[in-house]
Amino acid sequence: MNLVGALGRDPPDSESLPEWLAPLPTALEDVAFRFVWVIVAINLAGTAFGFWYYRFQFRTLPTEMWLFIPDSPGATLLIAAALAAWAVGRSSDTLSALAFFGNIKLGLWTPYVLAAFYPQFLANSGPAMYAFLFVSHLGMVVQAFVLHRITDFPLKAVGVATAWYTIDLLMDYFVPVTGDVTHTSLPYADATPWFTTTVLQVAAAGAVVLTVVPLYWALATRVATLRR
């Protein structure tokens, strides 16, 4: 078996999309698919690390809210599942849409809060962990932009992803069903004043905006694909 056969598959056909919808070079996208099992393994390793990172929150929140706690590891698990499904010939538009939303949203939200609250984040985690979290989450955004090769984001799949990440947003910041809100732990108390608002509101504002961004990107990709 050749290397591509062991680690991935020949890449799917490339769509002719505007650069702002498909910003990665086609050659780089092709590499991701030819070594898709490596990408899957990296994401599964990131998922395992993420669940470890959230271990203290799992201990403090009710079991029924655990589904809403591990945001970033949930996103990396989804893209691992979406790419693995494609690799075995069982592509799922819903998995791909969920993975796209999650990796864009959390891949941008985490660097946003790391930058917004950097003094205490840096003090708590140290330079190496801080840099790792920042760069690895930006990597989540990069990998999300290969997914247009395996889905054209049909409305049903986009609807499922929108519904899930809206519910997750509500649980994280606004209306938890039980216990406390489930957003990723921040280095300051939620009610700490921050400029003209509070730490919680700064984090929530970023999460709201970054729930809308992948929705727009997915629908724009859908429209561009249909126009072709």
mmCIF file of the C-alpha atoms, coordinates in Angstrom:
data_MODEL
# 
_entry.id   MODEL 
# 
loop_
_atom_site.group_PDB 
_atom_site.id 
_atom_site.type_symbol 
_atom_site.label_atom_id 
_atom_site.label_alt_id 
_atom_site.label_comp_id 
_atom_site.label_asym_id 
_atom_site.label_entity_id 
_atom_site.label_seq_id 
_atom_site.pdbx_PDB_ins_code 
_atom_site.Cartn_x 
_atom_site.Cartn_y 
_atom_site.Cartn_z 
_atom_site.occupancy 
_atom_site.B_iso_or_equiv 
_atom_site.pdbx_formal_charge 
_atom_site.auth_seq_id 
_atom_site.auth_comp_id 
_atom_site.auth_asym_id 
_atom_site.auth_atom_id 
_atom_site.pdbx_PDB_model_num 
ATOM 1   C CA . MET A 1 1   ? 0.000   0.000  0.000   1.00 0.00 ? 1   MET A CA 1 
ATOM 2   C CA . ASN A 1 2   ? 1.389   3.414  -0.924  1.00 0.00 ? 2   ASN A CA 1 
ATOM 3   C CA . LEU A 1 3   ? 1.706   6.256  1.577   1.00 0.00 ? 3   LEU A CA 1 
ATOM 4   C CA . VAL A 1 4   ? -1.451  8.044  0.433   1.00 0.00 ? 4   VAL A CA 1 
ATOM 5   C CA . GLY A 1 5   ? -3.419  4.811  0.603   1.00 0.00 ? 5   GLY A CA 1 
ATOM 6   C CA . ALA A 1 6   ? -2.256  4.258  4.186   1.00 0.00 ? 6   ALA A CA 1 
ATOM 7   C CA . LEU A 1 7   ? -2.709  7.798  5.481   1.00 0.00 ? 7   LEU A CA 1 
ATOM 8   C CA . GLY A 1 8   ? -5.542  9.200  3.398   1.00 0.00 ? 8   GLY A CA 1 
ATOM 9   C CA . ARG A 1 9   ? -7.197  9.281  -0.009  1.00 0.00 ? 9   ARG A CA 1 
ATOM 10  C CA . ASP A 1 10  ? -6.886  11.172 -3.228  1.00 0.00 ? 10  ASP A CA 1 
ATOM 11  C CA . PRO A 1 11  ? -8.445  14.589 -2.585  1.00 0.00 ? 11  PRO A CA 1 
ATOM 12  C CA . PRO A 1 12  ? -11.951 15.439 -3.781  1.00 0.00 ? 12  PRO A CA 1 
ATOM 13  C CA . ASP A 1 13  ? -12.391 17.785 -6.716  1.00 0.00 ? 13  ASP A CA 1 
ATOM 14  C CA . SER A 1 14  ? -11.573 21.403 -6.012  1.00 0.00 ? 14  SER A CA 1 
ATOM 15  C CA . GLU A 1 15  ? -14.385 23.960 -6.277  1.00 0.00 ? 15  GLU A CA 1 
ATOM 16  C CA . SER A 1 16  ? -13.757 27.297 -7.948  1.00 0.00 ? 16  SER A CA 1 
ATOM 17  C CA . LEU A 1 17  ? -14.770 29.522 -5.045  1.00 0.00 ? 17  LEU A CA 1 
ATOM 18  C CA . PRO A 1 18  ? -13.845 33.133 -4.262  1.00 0.00 ? 18  PRO A CA 1 
ATOM 19  C CA . GLU A 1 19  ? -10.579 33.378 -2.336  1.00 0.00 ? 19  GLU A CA 1 
ATOM 20  C CA . TRP A 1 20  ? -12.286 34.803 0.765   1.00 0.00 ? 20  TRP A CA 1 
ATOM 21  C CA . LEU A 1 21  ? -14.409 31.640 0.992   1.00 0.00 ? 21  LEU A CA 1 
ATOM 22  C CA . ALA A 1 22  ? -11.563 29.230 0.215   1.00 0.00 ? 22  ALA A CA 1 
ATOM 23  C CA . PRO A 1 23  ? -8.410  31.047 1.371   1.00 0.00 ? 23  PRO A CA 1 
ATOM 24  C CA . LEU A 1 24  ? -6.088  28.030 1.496   1.00 0.00 ? 24  LEU A CA 1 
ATOM 25  C CA . PRO A 1 25  ? -3.961  27.126 -1.523  1.00 0.00 ? 25  PRO A CA 1 
ATOM 26  C CA . THR A 1 26  ? -5.419  24.141 -3.348  1.00 0.00 ? 26  THR A CA 1 
ATOM 27  C CA . ALA A 1 27  ? -2.121  22.290 -2.933  1.00 0.00 ? 27  ALA A CA 1 
ATOM 28  C CA . LEU A 1 28  ? -2.358  22.638 0.854   1.00 0.00 ? 28  LEU A CA 1 
ATOM 29  C CA . GLU A 1 29  ? -5.956  21.400 0.843   1.00 0.00 ? 29  GLU A CA 1 
ATOM 30  C CA . ASP A 1 30  ? -4.828  18.404 -1.225  1.00 0.00 ? 30  ASP A CA 1 
ATOM 31  C CA . VAL A 1 31  ? -2.132  17.556 1.330   1.00 0.00 ? 31  VAL A CA 1 
ATOM 32  C CA . ALA A 1 32  ? -4.735  17.600 4.112   1.00 0.00 ? 32  ALA A CA 1 
ATOM 33  C CA . PHE A 1 33  ? -6.831  14.997 2.295   1.00 0.00 ? 33  PHE A CA 1 
ATOM 34  C CA . ARG A 1 34  ? -3.913  12.840 1.231   1.00 0.00 ? 34  ARG A CA 1 
ATOM 35  C CA . PHE A 1 35  ? -2.842  12.666 4.892   1.00 0.00 ? 35  PHE A CA 1 
ATOM 36  C CA . VAL A 1 36  ? -6.309  12.851 6.355   1.00 0.00 ? 36  VAL A CA 1 
ATOM 37  C CA . TRP A 1 37  ? -5.706  10.186 8.996   1.00 0.00 ? 37  TRP A CA 1 
ATOM 38  C CA . VAL A 1 38  ? -2.804  12.236 10.343  1.00 0.00 ? 38  VAL A CA 1 
ATOM 39  C CA . ILE A 1 39  ? -5.143  15.236 10.627  1.00 0.00 ? 39  ILE A CA 1 
ATOM 40  C CA . VAL A 1 40  ? -7.749  13.048 12.328  1.00 0.00 ? 40  VAL A CA 1 
ATOM 41  C CA . ALA A 1 41  ? -5.150  11.744 14.803  1.00 0.00 ? 41  ALA A CA 1 
ATOM 42  C CA . ILE A 1 42  ? -3.909  15.264 15.615  1.00 0.00 ? 42  ILE A CA 1 
ATOM 43  C CA . ASN A 1 43  ? -7.469  16.395 16.287  1.00 0.00 ? 43  ASN A CA 1 
ATOM 44  C CA . LEU A 1 44  ? -8.185  13.394 18.491  1.00 0.00 ? 44  LEU A CA 1 
ATOM 45  C CA . ALA A 1 45  ? -5.029  14.146 20.474  1.00 0.00 ? 45  ALA A CA 1 
ATOM 46  C CA . GLY A 1 46  ? -6.202  17.757 20.795  1.00 0.00 ? 46  GLY A CA 1 
ATOM 47  C CA . THR A 1 47  ? -9.606  16.527 21.932  1.00 0.00 ? 47  THR A CA 1 
ATOM 48  C CA . ALA A 1 48  ? -8.047  14.387 24.645  1.00 0.00 ? 48  ALA A CA 1 
ATOM 49  C CA . PHE A 1 49  ? -5.907  17.319 25.822  1.00 0.00 ? 49  PHE A CA 1 
ATOM 50  C CA . GLY A 1 50  ? -8.979  19.564 25.804  1.00 0.00 ? 50  GLY A CA 1 
ATOM 51  C CA . PHE A 1 51  ? -10.999 17.224 27.998  1.00 0.00 ? 51  PHE A CA 1 
ATOM 52  C CA . TRP A 1 52  ? -8.059  17.133 30.422  1.00 0.00 ? 52  TRP A CA 1 
ATOM 53  C CA . TYR A 1 53  ? -7.899  20.949 30.333  1.00 0.00 ? 53  TYR A CA 1 
ATOM 54  C CA . TYR A 1 54  ? -11.575 21.165 31.317  1.00 0.00 ? 54  TYR A CA 1 
ATOM 55  C CA . ARG A 1 55  ? -11.267 18.632 34.133  1.00 0.00 ? 55  ARG A CA 1 
ATOM 56  C CA . PHE A 1 56  ? -11.853 21.182 36.892  1.00 0.00 ? 56  PHE A CA 1 
ATOM 57  C CA . GLN A 1 57  ? -15.044 22.494 35.302  1.00 0.00 ? 57  GLN A CA 1 
ATOM 58  C CA . PHE A 1 58  ? -16.404 18.970 34.982  1.00 0.00 ? 58  PHE A CA 1 
ATOM 59  C CA . ARG A 1 59  ? -16.002 18.635 38.745  1.00 0.00 ? 59  ARG A CA 1 
ATOM 60  C CA . THR A 1 60  ? -17.894 21.840 39.557  1.00 0.00 ? 60  THR A CA 1 
ATOM 61  C CA . LEU A 1 61  ? -20.885 21.644 37.206  1.00 0.00 ? 61  LEU A CA 1 
ATOM 62  C CA . PRO A 1 62  ? -23.796 19.172 37.188  1.00 0.00 ? 62  PRO A CA 1 
ATOM 63  C CA . THR A 1 63  ? -23.394 16.094 35.012  1.00 0.00 ? 63  THR A CA 1 
ATOM 64  C CA . GLU A 1 64  ? -26.350 17.067 32.827  1.00 0.00 ? 64  GLU A CA 1 
ATOM 65  C CA . MET A 1 65  ? -24.458 20.221 31.763  1.00 0.00 ? 65  MET A CA 1 
ATOM 66  C CA . TRP A 1 66  ? -21.229 18.460 30.804  1.00 0.00 ? 66  TRP A CA 1 
ATOM 67  C CA . LEU A 1 67  ? -22.187 18.372 27.121  1.00 0.00 ? 67  LEU A CA 1 
ATOM 68  C CA . PHE A 1 68  ? -21.873 22.170 26.978  1.00 0.00 ? 68  PHE A CA 1 
ATOM 69  C CA . ILE A 1 69  ? -18.514 22.473 28.762  1.00 0.00 ? 69  ILE A CA 1 
ATOM 70  C CA . PRO A 1 70  ? -15.761 21.240 26.390  1.00 0.00 ? 70  PRO A CA 1 
ATOM 71  C CA . ASP A 1 71  ? -16.259 23.709 23.534  1.00 0.00 ? 71  ASP A CA 1 
ATOM 72  C CA . SER A 1 72  ? -12.905 23.516 21.727  1.00 0.00 ? 72  SER A CA 1 
ATOM 73  C CA . PRO A 1 73  ? -12.371 19.766 22.202  1.00 0.00 ? 73  PRO A CA 1 
ATOM 74  C CA . GLY A 1 74  ? -15.920 19.259 20.983  1.00 0.00 ? 74  GLY A CA 1 
ATOM 75  C CA . ALA A 1 75  ? -15.051 21.150 17.808  1.00 0.00 ? 75  ALA A CA 1 
ATOM 76  C CA . THR A 1 76  ? -11.862 19.162 17.189  1.00 0.00 ? 76  THR A CA 1 
ATOM 77  C CA . LEU A 1 77  ? -13.781 15.923 17.774  1.00 0.00 ? 77  LEU A CA 1 
ATOM 78  C CA . LEU A 1 78  ? -16.363 17.017 15.198  1.00 0.00 ? 78  LEU A CA 1 
ATOM 79  C CA . ILE A 1 79  ? -13.800 17.773 12.505  1.00 0.00 ? 79  ILE A CA 1 
ATOM 80  C CA . ALA A 1 80  ? -12.028 14.492 13.226  1.00 0.00 ? 80  ALA A CA 1 
ATOM 81  C CA . ALA A 1 81  ? -15.377 12.727 12.757  1.00 0.00 ? 81  ALA A CA 1 
ATOM 82  C CA . ALA A 1 82  ? -16.227 14.683 9.590   1.00 0.00 ? 82  ALA A CA 1 
ATOM 83  C CA . LEU A 1 83  ? -12.870 13.950 7.953   1.00 0.00 ? 83  LEU A CA 1 
ATOM 84  C CA . ALA A 1 84  ? -12.903 10.304 9.053   1.00 0.00 ? 84  ALA A CA 1 
ATOM 85  C CA . ALA A 1 85  ? -16.410 9.889  7.610   1.00 0.00 ? 85  ALA A CA 1 
ATOM 86  C CA . TRP A 1 86  ? -15.166 11.249 4.274   1.00 0.00 ? 86  TRP A CA 1 
ATOM 87  C CA . ALA A 1 87  ? -12.092 8.998  4.401   1.00 0.00 ? 87  ALA A CA 1 
ATOM 88  C CA . VAL A 1 88  ? -14.235 5.862  4.695   1.00 0.00 ? 88  VAL A CA 1 
ATOM 89  C CA . GLY A 1 89  ? -16.617 7.004  1.978   1.00 0.00 ? 89  GLY A CA 1 
ATOM 90  C CA . ARG A 1 90  ? -19.480 8.097  4.238   1.00 0.00 ? 90  ARG A CA 1 
ATOM 91  C CA . SER A 1 91  ? -19.331 11.891 4.083   1.00 0.00 ? 91  SER A CA 1 
ATOM 92  C CA . SER A 1 92  ? -21.818 13.724 6.290   1.00 0.00 ? 92  SER A CA 1 
ATOM 93  C CA . ASP A 1 93  ? -22.946 17.270 5.475   1.00 0.00 ? 93  ASP A CA 1 
ATOM 94  C CA . THR A 1 94  ? -24.215 17.680 9.036   1.00 0.00 ? 94  THR A CA 1 
ATOM 95  C CA . LEU A 1 95  ? -20.929 16.634 10.624  1.00 0.00 ? 95  LEU A CA 1 
ATOM 96  C CA . SER A 1 96  ? -19.027 18.892 8.234   1.00 0.00 ? 96  SER A CA 1 
ATOM 97  C CA . ALA A 1 97  ? -21.273 21.890 8.987   1.00 0.00 ? 97  ALA A CA 1 
ATOM 98  C CA . LEU A 1 98  ? -20.998 21.327 12.748  1.00 0.00 ? 98  LEU A CA 1 
ATOM 99  C CA . ALA A 1 99  ? -17.214 21.014 12.434  1.00 0.00 ? 99  ALA A CA 1 
ATOM 100 C CA . PHE A 1 100 ? -16.993 24.172 10.317  1.00 0.00 ? 100 PHE A CA 1 
ATOM 101 C CA . PHE A 1 101 ? -19.017 26.225 12.804  1.00 0.00 ? 101 PHE A CA 1 
ATOM 102 C CA . GLY A 1 102 ? -17.135 24.877 15.811  1.00 0.00 ? 102 GLY A CA 1 
ATOM 103 C CA . ASN A 1 103 ? -13.635 25.264 14.463  1.00 0.00 ? 103 ASN A CA 1 
ATOM 104 C CA . ILE A 1 104 ? -14.261 28.787 13.194  1.00 0.00 ? 104 ILE A CA 1 
ATOM 105 C CA . LYS A 1 105 ? -16.075 29.918 16.337  1.00 0.00 ? 105 LYS A CA 1 
ATOM 106 C CA . LEU A 1 106 ? -13.799 28.395 18.962  1.00 0.00 ? 106 LEU A CA 1 
ATOM 107 C CA . GLY A 1 107 ? -10.681 28.772 16.863  1.00 0.00 ? 107 GLY A CA 1 
ATOM 108 C CA . LEU A 1 108 ? -11.217 32.530 16.889  1.00 0.00 ? 108 LEU A CA 1 
ATOM 109 C CA . TRP A 1 109 ? -12.904 32.993 20.275  1.00 0.00 ? 109 TRP A CA 1 
ATOM 110 C CA . THR A 1 110 ? -10.027 31.496 22.256  1.00 0.00 ? 110 THR A CA 1 
ATOM 111 C CA . PRO A 1 111 ? -7.312  33.802 20.810  1.00 0.00 ? 111 PRO A CA 1 
ATOM 112 C CA . TYR A 1 112 ? -9.782  36.675 21.298  1.00 0.00 ? 112 TYR A CA 1 
ATOM 113 C CA . VAL A 1 113 ? -10.137 36.078 25.041  1.00 0.00 ? 113 VAL A CA 1 
ATOM 114 C CA . LEU A 1 114 ? -6.452  35.181 25.390  1.00 0.00 ? 114 LEU A CA 1 
ATOM 115 C CA . ALA A 1 115 ? -5.634  38.607 23.953  1.00 0.00 ? 115 ALA A CA 1 
ATOM 116 C CA . ALA A 1 116 ? -8.395  40.467 25.824  1.00 0.00 ? 116 ALA A CA 1 
ATOM 117 C CA . PHE A 1 117 ? -7.400  39.046 29.215  1.00 0.00 ? 117 PHE A CA 1 
ATOM 118 C CA . TYR A 1 118 ? -3.749  38.349 28.473  1.00 0.00 ? 118 TYR A CA 1 
ATOM 119 C CA . PRO A 1 119 ? -2.142  39.624 31.731  1.00 0.00 ? 119 PRO A CA 1 
ATOM 120 C CA . GLN A 1 120 ? -3.772  37.009 33.947  1.00 0.00 ? 120 GLN A CA 1 
ATOM 121 C CA . PHE A 1 121 ? -3.958  34.263 31.297  1.00 0.00 ? 121 PHE A CA 1 
ATOM 122 C CA . LEU A 1 122 ? -0.210  34.642 30.775  1.00 0.00 ? 122 LEU A CA 1 
ATOM 123 C CA . ALA A 1 123 ? 0.469   34.668 34.510  1.00 0.00 ? 123 ALA A CA 1 
ATOM 124 C CA . ASN A 1 124 ? -1.692  31.580 35.096  1.00 0.00 ? 124 ASN A CA 1 
ATOM 125 C CA . SER A 1 125 ? -0.510  29.408 32.225  1.00 0.00 ? 125 SER A CA 1 
ATOM 126 C CA . GLY A 1 126 ? 3.007   30.626 31.462  1.00 0.00 ? 126 GLY A CA 1 
ATOM 127 C CA . PRO A 1 127 ? 4.384   31.706 28.072  1.00 0.00 ? 127 PRO A CA 1 
ATOM 128 C CA . ALA A 1 128 ? 4.675   28.220 26.557  1.00 0.00 ? 128 ALA A CA 1 
ATOM 129 C CA . MET A 1 129 ? 1.083   27.135 27.288  1.00 0.00 ? 129 MET A CA 1 
ATOM 130 C CA . TYR A 1 130 ? -0.243  30.575 26.358  1.00 0.00 ? 130 TYR A CA 1 
ATOM 131 C CA . ALA A 1 131 ? 1.499   30.415 22.965  1.00 0.00 ? 131 ALA A CA 1 
ATOM 132 C CA . PHE A 1 132 ? 0.366   26.824 22.417  1.00 0.00 ? 132 PHE A CA 1 
ATOM 133 C CA . LEU A 1 133 ? -3.280  27.663 23.095  1.00 0.00 ? 133 LEU A CA 1 
ATOM 134 C CA . PHE A 1 134 ? -3.124  30.733 20.863  1.00 0.00 ? 134 PHE A CA 1 
ATOM 135 C CA . VAL A 1 135 ? -1.475  29.024 17.876  1.00 0.00 ? 135 VAL A CA 1 
ATOM 136 C CA . SER A 1 136 ? -3.318  25.698 18.112  1.00 0.00 ? 136 SER A CA 1 
ATOM 137 C CA . HIS A 1 137 ? -6.699  27.424 18.100  1.00 0.00 ? 137 HIS A CA 1 
ATOM 138 C CA . LEU A 1 138 ? -5.774  29.476 15.046  1.00 0.00 ? 138 LEU A CA 1 
ATOM 139 C CA . GLY A 1 139 ? -4.876  26.141 13.473  1.00 0.00 ? 139 GLY A CA 1 
ATOM 140 C CA . MET A 1 140 ? -8.483  25.082 14.043  1.00 0.00 ? 140 MET A CA 1 
ATOM 141 C CA . VAL A 1 141 ? -9.609  27.968 11.851  1.00 0.00 ? 141 VAL A CA 1 
ATOM 142 C CA . VAL A 1 142 ? -7.179  26.983 9.105   1.00 0.00 ? 142 VAL A CA 1 
ATOM 143 C CA . GLN A 1 143 ? -8.354  23.380 8.975   1.00 0.00 ? 143 GLN A CA 1 
ATOM 144 C CA . ALA A 1 144 ? -12.014 24.423 8.830   1.00 0.00 ? 144 ALA A CA 1 
ATOM 145 C CA . PHE A 1 145 ? -11.377 25.827 5.368   1.00 0.00 ? 145 PHE A CA 1 
ATOM 146 C CA . VAL A 1 146 ? -10.750 22.408 3.836   1.00 0.00 ? 146 VAL A CA 1 
ATOM 147 C CA . LEU A 1 147 ? -14.325 21.309 4.554   1.00 0.00 ? 147 LEU A CA 1 
ATOM 148 C CA . HIS A 1 148 ? -15.842 23.020 1.511   1.00 0.00 ? 148 HIS A CA 1 
ATOM 149 C CA . ARG A 1 149 ? -14.206 20.213 -0.506  1.00 0.00 ? 149 ARG A CA 1 
ATOM 150 C CA . ILE A 1 150 ? -16.485 17.599 1.121   1.00 0.00 ? 150 ILE A CA 1 
ATOM 151 C CA . THR A 1 151 ? -19.735 19.543 1.602   1.00 0.00 ? 151 THR A CA 1 
ATOM 152 C CA . ASP A 1 152 ? -21.669 22.295 -0.129  1.00 0.00 ? 152 ASP A CA 1 
ATOM 153 C CA . PHE A 1 153 ? -23.358 23.256 3.155   1.00 0.00 ? 153 PHE A CA 1 
ATOM 154 C CA . PRO A 1 154 ? -26.995 22.343 2.413   1.00 0.00 ? 154 PRO A CA 1 
ATOM 155 C CA . LEU A 1 155 ? -29.518 24.350 4.413   1.00 0.00 ? 155 LEU A CA 1 
ATOM 156 C CA . LYS A 1 156 ? -30.579 21.444 6.624   1.00 0.00 ? 156 LYS A CA 1 
ATOM 157 C CA . ALA A 1 157 ? -26.985 20.847 7.764   1.00 0.00 ? 157 ALA A CA 1 
ATOM 158 C CA . VAL A 1 158 ? -26.396 24.569 8.315   1.00 0.00 ? 158 VAL A CA 1 
ATOM 159 C CA . GLY A 1 159 ? -29.663 24.707 10.293  1.00 0.00 ? 159 GLY A CA 1 
ATOM 160 C CA . VAL A 1 160 ? -28.535 21.895 12.591  1.00 0.00 ? 160 VAL A CA 1 
ATOM 161 C CA . ALA A 1 161 ? -25.168 23.582 13.183  1.00 0.00 ? 161 ALA A CA 1 
ATOM 162 C CA . THR A 1 162 ? -26.821 26.957 13.813  1.00 0.00 ? 162 THR A CA 1 
ATOM 163 C CA . ALA A 1 163 ? -29.279 25.426 16.277  1.00 0.00 ? 163 ALA A CA 1 
ATOM 164 C CA . TRP A 1 164 ? -26.566 23.571 18.205  1.00 0.00 ? 164 TRP A CA 1 
ATOM 165 C CA . TYR A 1 165 ? -24.203 26.516 18.517  1.00 0.00 ? 165 TYR A CA 1 
ATOM 166 C CA . THR A 1 166 ? -27.054 28.835 19.471  1.00 0.00 ? 166 THR A CA 1 
ATOM 167 C CA . ILE A 1 167 ? -28.108 26.488 22.276  1.00 0.00 ? 167 ILE A CA 1 
ATOM 168 C CA . ASP A 1 168 ? -24.482 26.149 23.347  1.00 0.00 ? 168 ASP A CA 1 
ATOM 169 C CA . LEU A 1 169 ? -24.173 29.943 23.371  1.00 0.00 ? 169 LEU A CA 1 
ATOM 170 C CA . LEU A 1 170 ? -27.223 30.255 25.632  1.00 0.00 ? 170 LEU A CA 1 
ATOM 171 C CA . MET A 1 171 ? -25.886 27.617 28.045  1.00 0.00 ? 171 MET A CA 1 
ATOM 172 C CA . ASP A 1 172 ? -22.431 29.166 28.101  1.00 0.00 ? 172 ASP A CA 1 
ATOM 173 C CA . TYR A 1 173 ? -23.461 32.738 28.899  1.00 0.00 ? 173 TYR A CA 1 
ATOM 174 C CA . PHE A 1 174 ? -27.153 33.383 29.364  1.00 0.00 ? 174 PHE A CA 1 
ATOM 175 C CA . VAL A 1 175 ? -29.665 30.741 30.503  1.00 0.00 ? 175 VAL A CA 1 
ATOM 176 C CA . PRO A 1 176 ? -28.156 27.548 31.949  1.00 0.00 ? 176 PRO A CA 1 
ATOM 177 C CA . VAL A 1 177 ? -30.763 24.869 32.543  1.00 0.00 ? 177 VAL A CA 1 
ATOM 178 C CA . THR A 1 178 ? -29.237 24.005 35.898  1.00 0.00 ? 178 THR A CA 1 
ATOM 179 C CA . GLY A 1 179 ? -26.192 25.132 37.846  1.00 0.00 ? 179 GLY A CA 1 
ATOM 180 C CA . ASP A 1 180 ? -24.008 27.926 36.512  1.00 0.00 ? 180 ASP A CA 1 
ATOM 181 C CA . VAL A 1 181 ? -23.162 29.066 32.980  1.00 0.00 ? 181 VAL A CA 1 
ATOM 182 C CA . THR A 1 182 ? -20.807 26.712 31.167  1.00 0.00 ? 182 THR A CA 1 
ATOM 183 C CA . HIS A 1 183 ? -18.364 28.985 29.334  1.00 0.00 ? 183 HIS A CA 1 
ATOM 184 C CA . THR A 1 184 ? -14.664 28.188 29.435  1.00 0.00 ? 184 THR A CA 1 
ATOM 185 C CA . SER A 1 185 ? -13.098 29.343 32.692  1.00 0.00 ? 185 SER A CA 1 
ATOM 186 C CA . LEU A 1 186 ? -11.718 32.860 32.469  1.00 0.00 ? 186 LEU A CA 1 
ATOM 187 C CA . PRO A 1 187 ? -8.837  34.186 34.579  1.00 0.00 ? 187 PRO A CA 1 
ATOM 188 C CA . TYR A 1 188 ? -11.078 36.780 36.249  1.00 0.00 ? 188 TYR A CA 1 
ATOM 189 C CA . ALA A 1 189 ? -14.460 36.484 37.974  1.00 0.00 ? 189 ALA A CA 1 
ATOM 190 C CA . ASP A 1 190 ? -17.359 36.982 35.549  1.00 0.00 ? 190 ASP A CA 1 
ATOM 191 C CA . ALA A 1 191 ? -18.513 40.184 37.247  1.00 0.00 ? 191 ALA A CA 1 
ATOM 192 C CA . THR A 1 192 ? -15.078 41.828 37.248  1.00 0.00 ? 192 THR A CA 1 
ATOM 193 C CA . PRO A 1 193 ? -15.332 45.291 35.635  1.00 0.00 ? 193 PRO A CA 1 
ATOM 194 C CA . TRP A 1 194 ? -13.535 45.461 32.279  1.00 0.00 ? 194 TRP A CA 1 
ATOM 195 C CA . PHE A 1 195 ? -13.374 48.847 30.597  1.00 0.00 ? 195 PHE A CA 1 
ATOM 196 C CA . THR A 1 196 ? -17.053 49.912 30.311  1.00 0.00 ? 196 THR A CA 1 
ATOM 197 C CA . THR A 1 197 ? -18.515 46.457 30.924  1.00 0.00 ? 197 THR A CA 1 
ATOM 198 C CA . THR A 1 198 ? -17.615 43.153 32.647  1.00 0.00 ? 198 THR A CA 1 
ATOM 199 C CA . VAL A 1 199 ? -15.382 40.197 31.882  1.00 0.00 ? 199 VAL A CA 1 
ATOM 200 C CA . LEU A 1 200 ? -18.397 37.969 31.190  1.00 0.00 ? 200 LEU A CA 1 
ATOM 201 C CA . GLN A 1 201 ? -19.906 40.453 28.751  1.00 0.00 ? 201 GLN A CA 1 
ATOM 202 C CA . VAL A 1 202 ? -16.628 40.853 26.869  1.00 0.00 ? 202 VAL A CA 1 
ATOM 203 C CA . ALA A 1 203 ? -16.355 37.072 26.455  1.00 0.00 ? 203 ALA A CA 1 
ATOM 204 C CA . ALA A 1 204 ? -20.053 36.732 25.563  1.00 0.00 ? 204 ALA A CA 1 
ATOM 205 C CA . ALA A 1 205 ? -19.888 39.503 22.959  1.00 0.00 ? 205 ALA A CA 1 
ATOM 206 C CA . GLY A 1 206 ? -17.091 37.672 21.166  1.00 0.00 ? 206 GLY A CA 1 
ATOM 207 C CA . ALA A 1 207 ? -19.016 34.401 21.307  1.00 0.00 ? 207 ALA A CA 1 
ATOM 208 C CA . VAL A 1 208 ? -22.168 35.988 19.838  1.00 0.00 ? 208 VAL A CA 1 
ATOM 209 C CA . VAL A 1 209 ? -20.292 37.582 16.944  1.00 0.00 ? 209 VAL A CA 1 
ATOM 210 C CA . LEU A 1 210 ? -18.347 34.384 16.284  1.00 0.00 ? 210 LEU A CA 1 
ATOM 211 C CA . THR A 1 211 ? -21.552 32.355 16.128  1.00 0.00 ? 211 THR A CA 1 
ATOM 212 C CA . VAL A 1 212 ? -22.765 34.585 13.296  1.00 0.00 ? 212 VAL A CA 1 
ATOM 213 C CA . VAL A 1 213 ? -19.476 34.602 11.343  1.00 0.00 ? 213 VAL A CA 1 
ATOM 214 C CA . PRO A 1 214 ? -19.394 30.877 10.395  1.00 0.00 ? 214 PRO A CA 1 
ATOM 215 C CA . LEU A 1 215 ? -23.122 31.000 9.601   1.00 0.00 ? 215 LEU A CA 1 
ATOM 216 C CA . TYR A 1 216 ? -22.480 33.774 7.074   1.00 0.00 ? 216 TYR A CA 1 
ATOM 217 C CA . TRP A 1 217 ? -19.421 31.981 5.660   1.00 0.00 ? 217 TRP A CA 1 
ATOM 218 C CA . ALA A 1 218 ? -21.310 28.681 5.280   1.00 0.00 ? 218 ALA A CA 1 
ATOM 219 C CA . LEU A 1 219 ? -24.295 30.322 3.556   1.00 0.00 ? 219 LEU A CA 1 
ATOM 220 C CA . ALA A 1 220 ? -22.013 32.365 1.298   1.00 0.00 ? 220 ALA A CA 1 
ATOM 221 C CA . THR A 1 221 ? -20.222 29.145 0.314   1.00 0.00 ? 221 THR A CA 1 
ATOM 222 C CA . ARG A 1 222 ? -23.587 27.551 -0.419  1.00 0.00 ? 222 ARG A CA 1 
ATOM 223 C CA . VAL A 1 223 ? -24.635 30.471 -2.635  1.00 0.00 ? 223 VAL A CA 1 
ATOM 224 C CA . ALA A 1 224 ? -21.293 30.529 -4.467  1.00 0.00 ? 224 ALA A CA 1 
ATOM 225 C CA . THR A 1 225 ? -21.518 26.789 -5.089  1.00 0.00 ? 225 THR A CA 1 
ATOM 226 C CA . LEU A 1 226 ? -25.047 27.037 -6.487  1.00 0.00 ? 226 LEU A CA 1 
ATOM 227 C CA . ARG A 1 227 ? -24.034 29.910 -8.761  1.00 0.00 ? 227 ARG A CA 1 
ATOM 228 C CA . ARG A 1 228 ? -21.365 27.723 -10.293 1.00 0.00 ? 228 ARG A CA 1 
# 
